[in-house]
């Protein structure tokens, strides 16, 4: 006999949105914006429901994002800022080599 899992009101609300997003074919950014949802909450609830086995990770392939590179100099120090689509900003003050940057970013991707 399979036991039916009872979801809390919050779990049901986000489960329905996660399923609707998946079936819409839209990416999370577009879906959350169109439905006035906070993207970080969507991801947070999706991860909770994944851990409970209620939803599965998307099978969509990672897509590359277009970036622009600008060199900013503040005084005698170089600054690097990377703005991720999730809203996270990585800022490095001072000189950093390409190898160091790639190593650091490899932990985030």
Secondary structure, 3 states (H helix, E strand, C coil): CCCCCCCCHHHHHHHHHHHHHHHHCCCHHHHHHHCCCCHHHHHHHHHHHHHCCCCCCCCCCCCCCCCCCCCEEECCEEEEEEECCCCCEEEEECCCCHHHHHHHHHCCC
